[in-house]
Amino acid sequence: MTFEDWKARVDEILLGWVEMKQDDLPDWLARDAYDSGLTPRGGAHQCLENAGYAFNEKDEDDYDDSMDGDHASALASAGWGTDEDYGAF
C-alpha cells in the first residue's frame, strides 16, 4: 500500500469514528507512522491521540450481548406488552 493510499484509508476510518479527516485535526507524524508499519487503523488511533482525543473505538470482539433477549422481552421492555398481558392466550 502506498503512503497516499494509506492516508486515504486513515481518513476513511477517521470519518467513520469522528466525522473528521486528518486535515481537520492537528498535524501529526503520519509519514513516520506509515514508515514504522502502523496499520491505517493504528494510524487513525495515533492521529486522534495526538489531537488529544480520549477515543475508545469499540471492537466487535468486545461486543457484550448479555442484555440481548428474545423478541417478546424486547417488546415488553418497549411498552408493547405480550399476548398474556392483554388476555389473548
N, C-alpha and C positions, 0 to 999 in steps of 0.2 A: 504494500500500500504506500503510495507516495505521500509526502508531507501534506500536500494540498487536499488529497482525498481524506487523510486522517483528520485534518482540521475541519473539513466539511462534516465528517461523521460526528466529531465533538460538538459542532454546532447543532446538529440534529438532536443529539442527546440533551444538550442544554435547553433547547427549545421545548422538549418534552417535559423536562424537570422544572424549569423556572421561567419559561417563555422569554428567554433572552439568548443572544448569541455571544460569542467571545468578544466581539467588538463593543458590546453593551456593558461589558464588565471591565474592571481594572486590568491593565496589562499584566501578563504572566509569561513565564518562560516556556511557551508552547513547543518551540523547537527542541529545547533541552528534554522536555518530556517525551517527545517523539523519538529523539535520538537514543534515549535510555530504554526504549522498547515498551513504554507505557501504552496500554490499550486506549482506544478512544474513550471508553467509559471511565477508565482511570484518569485520563486527561481531563474529562469533564469534572470529576471529583476534585482534582487538583486545582482546576480553574476556579471552582466555587470556594474552595478552602482559601485560596489566595485572595479572593474578594471578600472574605470574612463571613461567608455563609456557614451556618451550622445546619447543613442539609444532610439528612439521612434518607437516601433513596431506599425504599423497602424492596428487598429481593424477593422473588417468587418463592424461594426456598424458605423464607421466613413467614410465609402466609399462615395465619392462625385461623383455622376453621372451627375452633371449639364452640363458637356461638352459632354456627350454622345448624339449623334444624330442618324439619320437613316442611312441606308447603302449608299444612294445617296450622302448625305453630307459628309460622311466619304471618299468615293471615290473621290469626288470633292476636298476635303482637301488634298488628297494624290496626286493630279495632274491628276487623271484619267478622270475628267470631267463627264458630263452626256450626254444622248442622245441629249438633246436640244443644247448642246454645239457643236455638230457635225452635226446638221441639220437633224437628223433622228428622226422626231416626227410625 
